[in-house]
Amino acid sequence: MVHASTAPKDAPGEFDFIVHRVADVRLPVGGTAGCTVAGRLAENPNVKILVIEAGPPNPTEIPEINTPARAFELRGSQYDWGYKTTLIDRPEYTRVEKPNTRGKCLGGSSCGNYYTWVRGSKPTIDDWVEYGGETWSWDNCKEYFDKPATYHDDDKLFSPYLEHVGRSGPLHVAHADLIPELKPFRDALEEAWVSKGQKITTDVYSGTQTGLFKCVSTIYNGQRSTSAVFVEGKDNITVMAHTYAKKLVFDGNKAAGITVLGPDGRDYTFKAKHEVIVSLGVFESPKLLMLSGIGPEDELSRHGIKPLVKSPHVGQNLLDHPILSHVFKLKDGYGLDSHLLRAGPNKDAAVSLYRKNKGGPLSSGLLELVAFPRCDEYFNKSKEYVAYKEKNGGVDPFGPSGQPHFEVDFVPMFSDAFQWHFPTPPAGDWLTVIVDLMRPLSRNGWVKLKSADPLDDPDANINFFSNDLDLIALREGVRWVDDIVMNGDGMKDIVGEDYPWPMPRNSDEAMIKMILERSQTGFHPCGTTRLSKNIQQGVVDAGLNVHGVKGLRVIDASVFPVIPDCRIQNDVYMVAEKGADIIKSAYPNLYPK
Ligand SMILES: Cc1cc2nc3c(=O)[nH]c(=O)nc-3n(C[C@H](O)[C@H](O)[C@H](O)COP(=O)(O)OP(=O)(O)OC[C@H]3O[C@@H](n4cnc5c(N)ncnc54)[C@H](O)[C@@H]3O)c2cc1C
């Protein structure tokens, strides 16, 4: 249970107290990073913190959020911001889609994500040094990847070495449940993987990611673990839920507070003695900065906003992983469709098992098996790739230091979260294979304002495939994975036709057309207020302070200067943990060593 979910109309006295009489107020927003920062700053019980959150305050009480296998149901629900975003904006082809899911709840997208707990390759995080300086190297971030979570291996199935991936933080992580219903599928996939000369790995955490991995997830004892856990039970944190951040308030060039729209429809302004921390996520953090006068000059003037700081990178550099999700028929009995998607005895059994002990198929995060391959042999078949690499001094642009080219997720079920244009098949078992391109060369998405109305969604263009080579890479990645799935030992006996129509694997052109039509967001947008050495390079400095003003930091996925080569929540927690320590060190009187 989260402490003090309070609306102004319920407790105006309390908010006066926080705003006017207490010395140490900070105002984060309650997403993945925001709750982590708030929880860490609240470790001094004398520091009072106000957390603003547009969604509800109680994720642990919401079954769709809390029950692992119901995660896909959250898309388009009341807990999803459901943004409309442009995915592709090429001269010959444009695609705008909705909903682009972001969690709307205390805990943010940690309440709506698909649980995998990975962090990326050392050389990719080391690329952050170019923007944030040496303090943002892999070696200097390592402890913060491990800090947020506690790792559990109650049955002692895995190497004790892995304990380091979560040492003693409030978040609970554990290996994917490995539910017995999926054992035949797991065995077949591992056999296929090895039969094609690929590695199985038990460790993707030491800076190198290669091979097929039984994933660690933010699930423990059959329940989702979210960043809301950081604020639970902390008397010095006040959560204002169902409340919208509208505009930052400045005293000269110092951030002094924030104006919000409360759940009663009235505006409230809260002051912060020390700092305001913006953690609204990749779309809303740059929006709030721009609404408050910090942003590109032309964008501010387009909406009649008086500039406080002309900061050209606000909303620029939006990055994401393009994915191609596709579906195969799976021999009946190998998937979870009948256990989770369709009414019948298997589903009834799953529901009663979950009710009884939080076990069974509903306890599964579904992305049990995740792989990190390189596909050089397939890339090298493309003349466009070979020409690009030659011009690039012989260096592979997609994994210049040996990083994996793809993350591949195997969901033994039809997953409409990744395939929402197609109807759920009415019968049978199915396999969804999700191929994520990890280091795309298209790096020029953006977030702008639709208007100066704070309640208007931002205008976001992810701009996938602005570089043609990403299309070719994704095409070859799909072919590479499909060779294992369709021809590998074990899998070839249980995999059938494509759904809903044949994949045109033998035609380069038809594959590209199919990718343009069917690719999606990997749900990993980041980069819109990136780390930087100065305002000409980005938006926040190495201490996550916004360039050009005082008392204002951004701490969330927006500050990533380079997209990690995996799903990104562990990296968001890392930034939040590191950011909290940076703030603590700036106030030694409040946080003595
Ligand atoms: C569907 C989905 C699946 C994913 N799967 C995985 C996965 O399997 N593994 C993985 O590692 N990562 C995954 N991710 C990515 C990861 O969860 C996110 O990148 C991360 O949680 C983002 O954290 P954040 O703090 O930047 O933003 P968020 O957690 O989104 O937090 C932003 C918060 O700000 C609030 N907010 C926004 N605007 C306002 C406003 N104006 N006023 C008040 N509050 C506001 C939001 O409600 C939210 O609580 C997934 C993400 C999604 C959406």
The ligand as a MOL file (V3000), in Angstrom:
LIG
                    3D

  0  0  0     0  0            999 V3000
M  V30 BEGIN CTAB
M  V30 COUNTS 53 58 0 0 0
M  V30 BEGIN ATOM
M  V30 1 C 4.4150 -1.7210 -22.8840 0
M  V30 2 C 5.8300 -1.5780 -22.3960 0
M  V30 3 C 6.6200 -2.7230 -22.2670 0
M  V30 4 C 7.9310 -2.5980 -21.8230 0
M  V30 5 N 8.6640 -3.7400 -21.5800 0
M  V30 6 C 9.8690 -3.6400 -21.0080 0
M  V30 7 C 10.5810 -4.8140 -20.6140 0
M  V30 8 O 10.1090 -5.9510 -20.7450 0
M  V30 9 N 11.8010 -4.6560 -20.0470 0
M  V30 10 C 12.3700 -3.4290 -19.8930 0
M  V30 11 O 13.5150 -3.3440 -19.4330 0
M  V30 12 N 11.7200 -2.3000 -20.2580 0
M  V30 13 C 10.4800 -2.3770 -20.7750 0
M  V30 14 N 9.7890 -1.2390 -21.0910 0
M  V30 15 C 10.4630 0.0700 -20.9460 0
M  V30 16 C 10.4850 0.6280 -19.5380 0
M  V30 17 O 9.4310 0.1410 -18.7400 0
M  V30 18 C 10.4130 2.1670 -19.6110 0
M  V30 19 O 11.4200 2.6170 -20.4790 0
M  V30 20 C 10.6050 2.8470 -18.2730 0
M  V30 21 O 9.7110 2.3200 -17.3250 0
M  V30 22 C 10.4180 4.3600 -18.4250 0
M  V30 23 O 10.6240 4.9910 -17.1840 0
M  V30 24 P 10.5080 6.5780 -17.0390 0
M  V30 25 O 10.7150 6.8860 -15.6130 0
M  V30 26 O 11.3770 7.2210 -18.0380 0
M  V30 27 O 9.0130 6.9300 -17.4710 0
M  V30 28 P 7.6400 6.3850 -16.9000 0
M  V30 29 O 7.8590 5.1920 -16.0590 0
M  V30 30 O 6.7210 6.2360 -18.0600 0
M  V30 31 O 7.1510 7.5320 -15.9300 0
M  V30 32 C 6.5530 8.7400 -16.3170 0
M  V30 33 C 5.4930 9.0700 -15.2790 0
M  V30 34 O 5.0790 10.3870 -15.4360 0
M  V30 35 C 3.6620 10.4430 -15.3230 0
M  V30 36 N 3.2650 11.6290 -16.0690 0
M  V30 37 C 3.4920 11.9170 -17.3600 0
M  V30 38 N 3.0420 13.1310 -17.6600 0
M  V30 39 C 2.5270 13.6410 -16.5220 0
M  V30 40 C 1.9460 14.8950 -16.1880 0
M  V30 41 N 1.8000 15.8860 -17.0820 0
M  V30 42 N 1.5500 15.0890 -14.9160 0
M  V30 43 C 1.7160 14.1140 -13.9820 0
M  V30 44 N 2.2470 12.9130 -14.2510 0
M  V30 45 C 2.6690 12.6920 -15.5050 0
M  V30 46 C 3.2020 9.1290 -15.9200 0
M  V30 47 O 1.8840 8.8020 -15.5420 0
M  V30 48 C 4.2510 8.1890 -15.3740 0
M  V30 49 O 3.9190 7.7280 -14.0950 0
M  V30 50 C 8.4770 -1.3160 -21.5420 0
M  V30 51 C 7.6800 -0.1740 -21.6630 0
M  V30 52 C 6.3650 -0.3010 -22.0740 0
M  V30 53 C 5.5230 0.9300 -22.1720 0
M  V30 END ATOM
M  V30 BEGIN BOND
M  V30 1 1 1 2
M  V30 2 1 2 3
M  V30 3 2 2 52
M  V30 4 2 3 4
M  V30 5 1 4 5
M  V30 6 1 4 50
M  V30 7 2 5 6
M  V30 8 1 6 7
M  V30 9 1 6 13
M  V30 10 2 7 8
M  V30 11 1 7 9
M  V30 12 1 9 10
M  V30 13 2 10 11
M  V30 14 1 10 12
M  V30 15 2 12 13
M  V30 16 1 13 14
M  V30 17 1 14 15
M  V30 18 1 14 50
M  V30 19 1 15 16
M  V30 20 1 16 17
M  V30 21 1 16 18
M  V30 22 1 18 19
M  V30 23 1 18 20
M  V30 24 1 20 21
M  V30 25 1 20 22
M  V30 26 1 22 23
M  V30 27 1 23 24
M  V30 28 2 24 25
M  V30 29 1 24 26
M  V30 30 1 24 27
M  V30 31 1 27 28
M  V30 32 2 28 29
M  V30 33 1 28 30
M  V30 34 1 28 31
M  V30 35 1 31 32
M  V30 36 1 32 33
M  V30 37 1 33 34
M  V30 38 1 33 48
M  V30 39 1 34 35
M  V30 40 1 35 36
M  V30 41 1 35 46
M  V30 42 1 36 37
M  V30 43 1 36 45
M  V30 44 2 37 38
M  V30 45 1 38 39
M  V30 46 1 39 40
M  V30 47 2 39 45
M  V30 48 1 40 41
M  V30 49 2 40 42
M  V30 50 1 42 43
M  V30 51 2 43 44
M  V30 52 1 44 45
M  V30 53 1 46 47
M  V30 54 1 46 48
M  V30 55 1 48 49
M  V30 56 2 50 51
M  V30 57 1 51 52
M  V30 58 1 52 53
M  V30 END BOND
M  V30 END CTAB
M  END
